Amino acid sequence: MPCMENFILYEELGAGSSSIVYKGRKKGSLNYVAIICTDKAKRTEITNHVRLSRDLEHPNIISFYEWYETSSHLWLVVELCTGGSLESIIAHDGCLSEDVVKRFGWDLVKGLKHIHELGIIFSDLTPAKVLLDGSGILKFGNFCLSKAVGETLEDFFMLISTSEEATEEDNKENFDNLRKRLQGSPTYTAPEVLLGSETDLSSDLWALGCVLYYMYTGKPPFSSDSHTELTEMILHQDPLQNKCDLMPYVLVSPDKVSELKPKSGVDEDNTEAIFLLRYSIQSVCFLGHRAIPVDSFYPLLPFPSSQANNRTNITCCVKDLLHTDSDLIVSPIIDNPKILKITPVRFDPKTLCVPAYSVEKLRSLSDEEWTVFLSQLCSSLEEQNPSTSHFSSSAPSSTAIRSRLNLLCYLCCVVGHKVIANRLINSKLTMFYRRNKVLRAMGLLALHCSDLGEDSPVSEAVSALTDLLKENLKNSKIKQFLLPPLGEFLYLISSQEEKRGSPEGLWFVPAAAYTGLMRSLREGDDSVVHHMAAKAIENISTTVSGPSHHLATTEMGSALWFLFTHSTVEAVRVTAVSSLSRLSRVVPAVFLAVIDTCGPVAILETIGGAGARVQQHLLTAVATALLSSRIQTHRITQSRDLVLKVLRCLESPSTVTRAKALLLLLLLMQDNTHTLLYCCQHRLVMYLERDLRKATPLRENPSQSGYLPQCLDALIVYLSSTAPVIMEDVLSVLRGVIGRKHPSTAQSKQLKHTLPTVSVVLELLSSQLARYVKVLIGDMTQSSICEDLIRTTLSIVEVLSQHHALITPYHSAVSMCGSCPTITSYKYNHCTSLFKLCLHSLIICLQLSTENQELWEECLQCLSLLVQLYGGEGHDCLSPSCLQSFSHMLRTHLRYETPRIQRTALRIIKRLVSMVRS
């Protein structure tokens, strides 16, 4: 149809069995939309969707714009939601935290309430039909199977189908297909609907409960591959029977609650008890030089049993560690010397128009006395503040101005105390604050207030400040007076709403207040104004209440990034990137949009040359974004230079920066062994060993545990769980080519891709991190797989030692195998196997020995020790065949090279045998 020629199609966003969704734009417009192309076979469902959704206007419902028809398809133009479906989010994250479930659940409740108020039954509510927009708001998006209250959907569909030209046979076939399509998803279907009843309001609420359950647990309350079994479960089984599966995750011992909340991270020397996060049973096994009993810690996270569980476990661990109290410190906007130097305030008590009560006196006033004092204040302000417009040119007499200023200076001196600020801000005094001379007192009230009443007139104060800001957007001097109190009031409202858990909000904040902050951030060239606006956003975004969500937009993210990259004042740059990091914590899509716009290269280039504080905030923002986007993670890992820039952050003198870099590397390396290999080739293990040595004294004293050791534990747990997976992948590839003289092209490609990753295992085993692997092996001694691996490995050594023609060309490498430190792991549980390994290592050295007198003496001393230790009778003694082998070797004269290496190997064998003997 010609109308579709007015749209430009960009990339494909998703596809189903009969439809494709594109990102598009109407020519002449800068607004992007979603364009759905569907087969005409879906005409009935599309018609139903259009008739029900075209007039719906709600923040939690996807807006419908227009639709067209071409020769073979139907086209719908709707609101663009870039966050994907709720189903895809759960598939990536595994499950959602309680806070996110509450926020998302509130979106669903508000949207469904609006739908029901308009007389519409959604009918088939599933996670796939709920989409997430760029600002993190859930929206209902598919009304194909919805209906009006009292309506039978089957009758409506048949009416649409029979209105078209078709034969009776075609109508019968369409009717049969229609009945199947009307069934919807049985997983979220209410029991009465399965029994034949029509969908209604209560069935929608059942589906809503199932979706909430799915968000929190990561799986629907009833699940089965069999439709019959699923129906039986829904009709007869109680979903709460599954609650036992959640117990290990939601029950916390009362004496461990304090360990779940990260403490302040300001002290980078880790000399205080900060960041006391929970330990897993794996992370505490590896504690440097001294082992701490595993039983002394409270395990909360199970060891991952599969790749999917491992990914979920890593994601949860990084989320727990990523944001700390040091990232969410709130500093004042008003009277902040880093923003603007303020002259100290003084007042003259002799000319004060109210009693000059001290702070102690004001705190001790009774309610009646306080009412009298407050009346005096209001009367004085009312007399001195005639009804004039804001910043009017008309002014009272000079005596009145001096008296007013003296009174305001007095208020600025006393409102810095919490009790007084609480009483004043919850009174009607705020209503008299209108001119710029009282803005400082207003800001100080909001700054020091800790308890805000629901009837407090803060909304009027915010509206007045917003109006003043709107009138003076081009006056930088006045904005320097307006922005601090506005920012303090907005933070006060957001923190109080978060404290009270009110999703809807208790105090009205006009949208123009957020617009004013945005414009102050982007317009003009006054660095003080920019700093104040950025500081206000930074403080507000520490909360996850309504005001922070109003600020968490992609436009705000772009403005903050522009300010960070173009400002020449370092304090402004730090505040801007800190605000961006905190907004990304509220809505990760904020920083994802920045990455999409600028590219990961520009982001990580900035990290390389920045200071410690900027690096910390940028690393946090990038990690937060990658937690919700595997696509961006893949983009970064494809560039080795970008991974190397993150590795270079491990050289920072700041422990917090190194800890953040470890968490980001953990996200980049998960499920990507080649990125792990690249990191190991560029000194990752060396960095870990260095920080491990520094963290060991802290580990031995849990009361001084720091942030960096926690992040080290997380990464080491992952590395320890990855090493066996790498070996299994290598062995699996090798099994596939056993017996084949010429592997296929696919097998050769797989070998080239997989075999190099063995170097990762070598790096781990040859470092101090091998102690952790030793603990794991000790726990696995009951496993038949471990026994088979040990037995097979020792058998290989035995076979090689009996065929010197095979190993003589590689004498240097073979002679060093006897000094492998990992064999000490078996000295207690595998004495016999250890003896065989030592014995055959000695035979190898004898085979490679020469007429060198010193080397020969070393061999004889080792042989003497072995005979003394294992002589006599028993299963672990020298057998006749072993003695014959020694006799044969001693009588044989062989070639030699590099005797120094052979002597070193023999000394190590002697030391090893002496250890076993003692």
Secondary structure as UniProt FT lines:
FT   HELIX           2..6
FT   STRAND          7..15
FT   STRAND          19..26
FT   TURN            27..28
FT   STRAND          32..39
FT   HELIX           40..42
FT   HELIX           43..53
FT   TURN            54..55
FT   TURN            59..60
FT   STRAND          64..69
FT   STRAND          73..79
FT   TURN            82..83
FT   HELIX           86..93
FT   HELIX           98..117
FT   TURN            118..119
FT   STRAND          120..121
FT   HELIX           127..129
FT   STRAND          130..132
FT   TURN            134..135
FT   STRAND          138..140
FT   TURN            144..145
FT   STRAND          147..148
FT   TURN            149..150
FT   HELIX           153..162
FT   HELIX           168..181
FT   TURN            182..183
FT   HELIX           186..188
FT   HELIX           191..194
FT   TURN            195..196
FT   HELIX           201..217
FT   HELIX           227..236
FT   HELIX           239..246
FT   HELIX           247..250
FT   HELIX           254..260
FT   TURN            268..269
FT   TURN            281..282
FT   HELIX           283..285
FT   TURN            288..289
FT   HELIX           294..296
FT   HELIX           307..322
FT   HELIX           325..328
FT   TURN            334..335
FT   TURN            337..339
FT   TURN            349..350
FT   HELIX           359..364
FT   HELIX           367..384
FT   TURN            390..391
FT   HELIX           398..414
FT   TURN            415..416
FT   HELIX           418..425
FT   HELIX           428..432
FT   HELIX           436..438
FT   HELIX           439..448
FT   TURN            454..455
FT   HELIX           458..471
FT   TURN            472..474
FT   HELIX           476..500
FT   HELIX           511..522
FT   HELIX           527..540
FT   TURN            541..542
FT   HELIX           546..551
FT   HELIX           554..566
FT   HELIX           570..586
FT   HELIX           589..598
FT   HELIX           600..608
FT   HELIX           612..627
FT   HELIX           630..637
FT   HELIX           640..648
FT   HELIX           649..651
FT   HELIX           655..669
FT   TURN            670..671
FT   HELIX           673..681
FT   TURN            682..683
FT   HELIX           684..700
FT   HELIX           702..704
FT   HELIX           707..737
FT   TURN            738..739
FT   HELIX           745..754
FT   HELIX           755..757
FT   HELIX           758..765
FT   TURN            768..769
FT   HELIX           770..779
FT   TURN            780..782
FT   HELIX           784..801
FT   HELIX           804..807
FT   HELIX           808..810
FT   HELIX           811..816
FT   HELIX           817..819
FT   HELIX           821..826
FT   TURN            827..829
FT   HELIX           831..847
FT   HELIX           853..870
FT   TURN            875..876
FT   HELIX           880..891
FT   HELIX           899..917
//
